[in-house]
Structure formats: C-alpha cells, structure tokens
C-alpha cells in the first residue's frame, strides 16, 4: 500500500476505471479533484498496486471535534479482477495505522448491507457495528 503523493495521468486513469465499480451515480474525480485529496492535510489517499498497476484505493479523512480527533474511511474500492486477494484488507490496515499514528481516537466507516464480502472483511479486521442511525441531507 502506498499513499498517493502525486496526481498524474496514471492516477486519473485508475480512478476513471475504479470509481464506476464503486458508484454508478458519482463521476470519477478529475485531476484537480484528486489534487485536493492528495494535497489535503486532512485526507490521505491510499492506492494498492498489483504488478505495478493500481487496483484499489481508499480515502482516509480526519476531522477534529471537541471530544478529539476522529477519522473516517470512505470510497474503498478494489478492482473486480483483484477482489478476494487481500487488497481491501491491506488498504484498511494501512489506513488504521495512519489514523493511529496521528492520534485519532477512532475510525468509522459505512458499508451498504448488499456489500456482503466487504462487511465480512470489516468485521474480521475488528470494526464493530454501531447502534446508531445514519442520516444524510442531500443538496
């Protein structure tokens, strides 16, 4: 696992390939949008490679609230062809290590119930389901 440090054509092309596998309703980020993530002090963009090719990504976002520093994992995606080989686990473990090193008090994520394999992975890693309602306000 590596932290994306530069936005180049390879990274833009990788996201053009990966994001449609994650979401049909959100377009892939362009180079400028990726630069905001890569250069942001509160975001870490992890990429996974197999044989030199980017096959997965995970975004770790940090935010500070009165009760401490927290982190949130978002947009975890592994290419269909690379699933089932531990890429998702390695991405999550890298994110958890980064969050711990920055002093985050916890790391949260959400996952649709239909993503059964992903949900099993999160539970194996040690994530616990919370007894809460998640609400969204859309603009």
N, C-alpha and C positions, 0 to 999 in steps of 0.2 A: 504494500500500500504506500502511496505517496501523496503528499499534499501538492495540489496543483499550484505552481509558482508563477507560471506564465500562461498567457492566453495566446494560442497560436492556431493555425488552421486545423491542426490535428485535434485539438481540444474542442473547437467549434464543431467539427465534423462528428466527433464522438458523441456530443450532446444531441446533434441532429439525428443520430441513429438511436440513442438510448431513450431520450425523453418520450417519443411516441410509444415505447414499450411500457412506460410508466403512466402516461396520461394521454387520453385522446382529446381532452379539452384544453390543454395548455400547449402553446407552441414552444419549440426548443429555444433556449436563450441564444441571443446573438453575441458577438464578441464583446460589445460594450457591457451587456448584462453580466457576462461571465467575469469581466474585469472587476466589476463591483464586488462580486463574491470573492474572487482571488485576492484582491487588494484590501478587502474589508478587515478591520481589526476585530470585528465580532463574528466573522464567518470563516470557516475552514472548509475548503472543497477538497475532498479526498477522491483519488482515482485509483482504480485497480487495473493492472495490466496482466495479460497472459500472452506470452511470446511477443512482448513489445507492443501489443495492441490494447488500447483502453477498452475494457469490457464491463466496467462498472463505476459507479460514483455514489457519493454520499455527501450531504451538506450538513455541517455541524454549526449551529447558530448559538451564540451566547447572549444572555441578557441579564442585567443586574436589576434586582428589585430590593425593597427594604430588608427582606429576610435573607439575602445573599445572592451569589452568582449561580445562575442556572444555565442549562444547555438543552438544546432541542435538536433531535436528529430529523432531517427532512429529506425528501426526494431520494430515497435509496433505490437504486436501480442497477440490476445486473442483466447483461445481455442474455437473451433467451438461450443462446448457444453455450453460455458459460455457467448457467444455473446448475445447482446441485454439486458444485465442486469446492465449496467453502469460500467463495469470493465475498458473499454477503457477510459471512461471519467475520472475515478479516477486516472488511471495511468498518463494521460496527466496533470491533475490538480496537482498531486504530482510533476511532472517534472517542470511545470511552477513555482510552489512555490520554488523549489530548485534553478531554474535559477534566479528568482527574489532575493532570499536571497544571492546569490553570486554576484549580481550586473550586471547581463547580461543586455545588452541594448535591446535585442530582442531574440526571439526563432523562428527558422524556421523549416519547415518540408516539405516533398513532399509526395504525395499520388497519386497512379495511378487513373485515371478517372473511371476505372472499379470498384473501391472500393467505391461504392456509399454511403454505410452506414458510412464508415469511413470519407468520405469527408463531409457528413452532420454533423457528430459529430464535426469535426474540426471547421466548420463554427459556430455551436452552441456555442462552447467554446469561440469563439472570434478570431480565426485565420482568416486572410484576404488573399484572393488570390492576388498574386503579379503579376504585369505586367512585366514579365521577361521571358527570355528563360533560360532553364536549359540545360547545356551541360555536357556531360560525355566523358572522354577519357579512353578507356579500354586498359589494358596491356595484 
